[in-house]
Amino acid sequence: MGVGPLTPEEKNLVDPKLRYSCTRMLTDYAEPVCQSLLGNPLNDLISHHLLEAIKPSALEVSLQVAADIEKERSGLVTHWEKQLERSHYEVERAYRQYNAVEPENRLVVRNLEKNWEEALACEEKLKREYARFLEEQPAILTEAERKAIQQLASDVPGLWSASTTTSKERQEIVRLLIERVIVLVEGNTEKVYVEIHWWGGHKTNTHLVRPVAKLEQLSYYSQLLERVKTLSEENMGLVDIAKALNQEGFRPAKRREQFNASMVSSLLIRAGVKSNKTIKSEQVARQANEWTFREISQKLNIPEPTLYSWMRKGQLRVRRDKETRNGIWLIYADEKEIKRLQDIRNRPKQWIYNSKVQKVH
């Protein structure tokens, strides 16, 4: 696939609002906001369109494969026939030599008779091997063989995903059919515009949904909050709201497939339907500017696992209240500290890319 700066003509292919996030796959344009795109979803999308493109040619491929196999077998039959012809010639030559010698020359007769017998044995062995070859691989394909070839040709997805098909082989097939792929991320949202340039000039325009880190990045975030609020006003429980959101096609961030009750509760807080104050059965003796992990999580929209990770790295000022059951962790956060945590939360992540991740700017 081609890489390099987009031409002015290519930049005009999409809505002007998207141009500032325009990118070529695997190419860094040093835009102000660093974006990321996992390689697997993009690879799956490209594979899907490639398999769809070659599906109509399955019958043609099967016929060509059958013709190629029959041609190869015909060449092998010709090779066997030449070997048999040469072997038969050796037998006749040995016989002529034996027949031409005077009987009185017994020593020479015995040697020539032995050569003749060896030539006959070689010819018989070659005939048996040739008959076995014709039985195993007839010059004309059988009906069962033709059906097997046709089935394999029609099951291109199975061959594509088979463990015996290597990544190098897939890449070679892609390069034969696709000239380049242009990827454009819509701002900081989950929407990704993909344009596939096929060899021959044809183009395929499609879209991809990428995983994002925060709910606020979702292009339908405002719509999602309004929908949650409406469902709550209809006296639906958390589980029922989550089920309704999933059925209506809403999806959370971070590669999760469905909403659950806990996520819905967080959305209700964001929508202002529920209070973000956490009620504890234990009475916590707090010092000034101390918060629980859940309170900070809801206040700053930072996942609790992220906060615990920061704590392990020494990025938080924490204290464990041993007077409560199990010892509740408390975070010290005055206004300055809250601003610092927000800055950390909003700071572009320094992703560690591996072979499955492409960096996009």
N, C-alpha and C positions, 0 to 999 in steps of 0.2 A: 504494500500500500504506500502511496506517496506521502511524503512529509514535507514540510516547509511552509513559509508564509502564505496566507491566502491571497489570491489575486483580487483586484477590485471587483471583477465580475463575480467571483465566488462570494464576496462579502455582500453583494446585492441580492443573493439568492434568498435571503431570509428577511424577516421584519427588522427594520432599523433598530428597534428597541433591543434586539438581541445581539447587535453587532459588537457591543463592547465586551461581550463574553464569548466572542467567536474564537474557536480553537480548532486546530488540526490535531487529530489523535496523536498522542505521544510527543507533542511539541509544546514548548513553553513559550508563551508570549509576554510574560512578565507584566500581566495586568495588575492593577492595584489589589484586587481581591483574589486570593488564592482559592481555587476550587479543586475538587477531587472527583474522580469518576472510577468506580471499581471496574476492573477489566471483565469480570465474568458476565455481568448483565449485557455488556456491549458485545462480547463474543457470542453469547447465546442469541442475541438479536441478529447478528450477521449470519450466524449458522442457519437460523430459521429462514431468512430470506434467500440464502444460497441454495438450501435444499428445495425451497419452493420453486426457485428458478430452474433447477435441473429436473424437477419431477416430470414435466411433459416429455422429456427425452428418454424416459425409462425404457419404453418399448424399442426405440431406435437403438439404444445402448445394448439391450439384450440381443437384438438381431445382429449387431456388429460383433458382439462378443462371440456369439455362436459361429458366425462366419470366420472370425479369427481363429477360433479353436479348430474348426474343420480344416482351415488352411494349414495350420500348424501340424495337425495329424496327417494331412495329405503329404506334407513334406517329410514327415517321419516314415510314412509308408514308402515313399520314393527311395528314401535312404535304405530301408530294409530290402527293397527289391534289388537295389544295386549291390548290396552285400550278398544276397542270394545269387545274383548273376555272377559275381566274382567267385563265389564259392563253387558254383557249378562249373565254371571255367577251369578252376584248379583241379576238380575231379576229372574232367575230360583230358586235361593236360597230363595228369598223372597216369591215366589209363593209356594214352597214346605212347608215353615213354615206356611203360611196362610192356605193351604189345609189340613195340619195335625192337626189343632186345632178343637176341638169339637164346633159345632155351639152354644151350650148353653153358652160357655164362651165368651159372647159378647164383653166385654171390651178388652180382648186379641185379638179377631178377628178384632175389629176396628183398633187397633194399627198395627197389621200385614198387614191388608189391606192397611193402609196408607203407610207403608214401601214399599209394593209391587208397589203401584202407583208411589211413588217417584223414585224407581229404574227404572220403565218403562220410566218416564219422562227424567231421566238422560241418559238413553240409546238412546232415540229419539233425544235428544239434541246433543249427541256425534255423532250420525249418520249424522245429518245435518252439523255439523262442519267438519266432515271427507269428506263429499261430496263437500263442499265448498273448502276444501284444495286440493282435487283432480282436481277440476275445475281450480283453480289458479295455481297449481304446479303439473301437471301430472308427473307420474313416468318416462315417456319417453319424452325427449325434443321434442318440436315442430320444424318444419322446420324453422320457423321464429327465434326461439331462437338459433338454431344452426348457422344460418347465422349471427346473432348478435354477437355470441361468436367468430366466425371466423373473422369477421370484426374488432373486438376489438383486437384480437391477431395479425392481420396484421398491425394494426395502433399502433405499439409499440412507435414510436416517439411521437404520440399524447398523449399517456398515460404518457410517460416519462416527457414531458413538461407541463402536465396538472397542474393547480393550486392545485388540490387535492393531487398530489404526493409530498410528503415532501422531503426535502434534506436528511433527515436520511434514508428514503426508497431508494433514489438513491444511497447513499453511501453503503448501505447494498448490493445492486445489484452489484455495482462495485467490492466490496470486494469478492463476490462470484465468479466473473469471472476473475478479474485482480489481480495478485500477487503484482506487483510493476510497477512503471514508472520511467525510467531514462531520465533526461533532460540535454542536453548539449548545452550551448550557444556558438556560434562561435565568440570568441573574444568579441568585443564591438558592433557587427553588429546586424542586425535584424534577422539573421538566427538562428533557434533553432532546434537542432536534438532531436527527441523524440523516445524512444524505449519502447514499451508496452510489458511487460512480462505477459502472460496469464497463469492461472493455467493449468497445463498439459504439460508445456514446450514450447508452441508455442510463437513466438515473432513477433511483428509488428513494422517495421521501418518506420517512417514518419517524416515530417518536419513541423515546425510552424514558422510563421512570427510574431515577436513581435514588438510592437511600440518602437521606439527609440527617444531620445530627439533631436538629431541634424542630419541634412542631411549628415554630414561627416561620420556618423556611418553606413550609408547604404552601403551595400557591392557593390552596383552598382553606387556609387556616381560619380566616374570618367567617367563611361559610360554615366551617366545622363548628366553631363556637356558637354560631346562631342556631345551628341544627340541634346541638346538645342542649342549649337553653330551651328551645321549643319542646323537645322531647321531655325535658324535666318538668316543664309547665303542664304537661299532659299526665303528670303523676306517674311516670314510668320509673322503675327502679334502675339501679346502675347496670345490672346484668342485661336487662331488656334494652336499655339505651345502647349498650355495647353491641348487642345483637343487631339492633336496627342500623347502627352505623356501618357494621360489616356488610349487611345485606344491601345497603345503599351504595356500596363501593368506596366508602372512605377507608383510607389506610393510614396507620401511624408512621412515624419516622423510624429511622435506624433499622431498616430491613425487616421490621416486624410485619406479620401478615394481617393481624386482626387486633382490634381494641378489646380490652378487658375491663372489668369493673373498676380496678384501681386507676387505669388511665382515664376512664370517664369521670371519676371523682376529681382527678387533677384538672380535667377540662372544665368541670363545673366551677372550680375555684377560679380558673382563668377567666371564665365568662361572668364572674361576679355573682353566681347563684349560691355558692357555698362560701363560708368563711374560711380563710386560710390559717386560722388559729388552730393549733393542735391541742386537743384536750387529753390530758394524761390523768390516769387514776392516781398515780403517785404525786405527792407534793414535792416539787423540785425546788431546792434552795439555791436560787441563782444569784450570781453576782451581777454587777452592772454590765449591760451589753452582751449578755450571754443568750445563746439560742440553741435549740435542739437541731439535730441534723435535718429533721423533717421540716422544721420552720424555715431554716435557711434554704432548703431545697425548693420549697414552695414560694418563698419570697423572691429568690433570684433565678428561679427556673433552672436549677442545676440538679441533675439526677443525684440521688443519695449515693449510689455506688461511686460516682465521680468525686463526691465530697470525701468519702472514706479513702479513696485512692490518694487524694491530696493530703489527707491526714497522715497516711503511711509514708508519704514523701516529705513530710515535715513542712507542708505549705500552709497549715492551719494552726492557730493557737487554740488548743483544746484542753478541756479538763473533764475528768470523770467524777460524777457525783456518786460517791460510794454510799451515801445515805439512802439512796433509792434502790429498789429491787433490781438486780442485775447490773446496777451502776450505769446510769445514763450519761452519754457523752454530751458535753456542752461546748459550743464554739463561741469564742470571743469575737465579736464583730461590731465595732462602732461604725460611724458613718464612713470614716476613712477606709476601714477594713472592708466594708461592704462594697465600696467603690473599687477597691483592689481586686476583690473576688469577681466582680462584674467584668473588670478588664481582662482577667484571666479567662473568664468564660467566653468572652467575645473575641479573644485573640485567635488569629488563624492558627490551626493546629499544624504542628510540624510532623506531618505523616511520615511513617517509615514505609516506603514503597517496596513491594516485592514483585515477583514476576506476574502477579495477578492484578496489580494496581497500576493505573496510568495516571500521571500527573497532568492536570489541566489548568490553564490559567485563562 
